[in-house]
Amino acid sequence: WRLTGGYAWLHTSFSRGLGTDKDVPRQQFHLRSSIDLTRGWELSGALYYVDPISVLSADLLNPKPVPAYVRLDVGLNWRAKKHFELAVWGQNLLDGGHPEFASYKTTAIVEIPRTIYSKLTWRF
């Protein structure tokens, strides 16, 4: 079983330009875990927390709020052979979607959706 984690705290102070100290999350946290179930099978998961931010978009006078969010990813990997691996992952499993950032090109906030995907890897 492998367990790793991390925490970041960022203190900023902007005195010029368009940026503010609310453009970046003040706190972020992650916890990752993986365990070998049986020969060739591995279960992995990751939990992330990100503080709220207020970002500038194309409408420079009205910063857009991006609320804090928690994200959970879970995956199952199967190593059938030394060079062949199959994986199924679910990302952002706690909600159907959440905003993470805005673009200076548009006033829209980008939503990150819940995603299920599979991956086939062949190493040669």
C-alpha positions in Angstrom: 0.0 0.0 0.0 1.3 3.5 -0.9 0.0 6.7 0.6 1.3 10.2 -0.3 0.0 13.6 0.4 0.8 17.2 0.0 -0.3 20.6 1.3 0.5 24.0 -0.2 -0.1 27.4 1.3 0.5 30.5 -0.8 0.6 34.1 0.5 0.8 36.7 -2.3 0.7 40.5 -2.4 0.3 42.3 -5.7 0.9 46.0 -5.9 0.8 46.6 -9.7 -1.0 45.3 -12.8 -4.2 43.4 -13.1 -3.5 40.5 -10.8 -4.8 40.3 -7.2 -4.0 37.9 -4.4 -7.4 36.3 -5.0 -6.3 35.1 -8.5 -4.6 32.0 -7.0 -5.8 29.5 -4.4 -4.4 30.2 -1.0 -4.5 26.6 0.1 -4.4 23.3 -1.8 -4.2 19.7 -0.5 -4.0 16.3 -2.0 -3.9 12.7 -0.8 -3.1 9.8 -3.1 -3.4 6.1 -2.3 -2.7 2.9 -4.3 -2.8 -0.7 -3.3 -1.8 -3.9 -5.1 -4.9 -6.1 -4.8 -3.6 -9.3 -6.3 -1.0 -10.1 -8.9 -1.4 -7.6 -11.7 -4.3 -5.6 -10.2 -3.9 -2.2 -8.6 -6.6 0.1 -7.1 -5.7 3.8 -6.9 -7.4 6.9 -5.7 -6.7 10.6 -5.2 -8.5 13.3 -3.3 -7.9 17.0 -4.0 -9.0 20.2 -2.2 -8.5 23.7 -3.7 -9.4 27.0 -2.1 -11.8 29.5 -3.8 -10.4 32.1 -6.2 -11.6 35.2 -8.0 -10.4 35.3 -11.6 -10.3 37.9 -14.3 -12.0 37.0 -17.5 -12.7 39.0 -20.7 -14.8 41.3 -18.5 -11.9 42.9 -16.6 -14.1 45.0 -14.3 -16.0 42.1 -12.9 -13.9 39.2 -11.6 -15.6 35.8 -11.6 -15.7 33.8 -8.4 -14.6 30.2 -8.6 -15.7 28.4 -5.4 -13.5 25.9 -3.5 -13.9 22.4 -4.6 -13.0 18.8 -3.6 -12.3 16.3 -6.4 -12.1 12.5 -6.1 -10.4 10.3 -8.8 -10.5 6.5 -8.6 -8.9 4.0 -10.9 -8.4 0.2 -11.4 -5.3 -1.0 -13.4 -4.6 -4.5 -14.7 -1.1 -5.5 -15.8 -1.9 -8.6 -17.8 1.7 -8.9 -19.1 5.0 -7.1 -18.7 4.2 -4.9 -21.7 0.4 -4.8 -21.6 -1.8 -2.8 -19.2 -5.5 -1.9 -19.1 -6.9 0.8 -16.8 -10.4 2.3 -16.0 -10.6 5.6 -14.3 -13.3 7.9 -12.9 -12.4 11.6 -12.4 -14.3 14.2 -10.5 -16.6 11.6 -9.0 -18.1 13.8 -6.3 -20.1 16.0 -8.6 -21.2 16.3 -12.2 -18.9 19.3 -12.8 -17.2 22.2 -11.1 -15.6 25.4 -12.2 -11.8 25.6 -11.9 -10.7 28.7 -14.0 -11.8 31.4 -16.4 -10.2 32.6 -19.6 -9.3 36.2 -20.5 -10.8 35.4 -23.9 -14.3 34.9 -22.7 -16.6 35.8 -19.8 -17.5 32.1 -19.4 -16.2 30.0 -16.5 -14.8 26.7 -17.6 -16.5 23.7 -15.9 -14.6 20.4 -15.5 -17.1 17.5 -16.0 -17.2 14.1 -14.3 -15.2 11.8 -16.6 -15.0 8.0 -17.0 -12.3 6.7 -19.3 -10.2 3.6 -20.1 -6.7 3.4 -21.2 -4.8 0.6 -23.0 -1.0 0.7 -22.8 1.4 -1.5 -24.8 5.1 -1.0 -24.2 7.6 -2.2 -26.7 
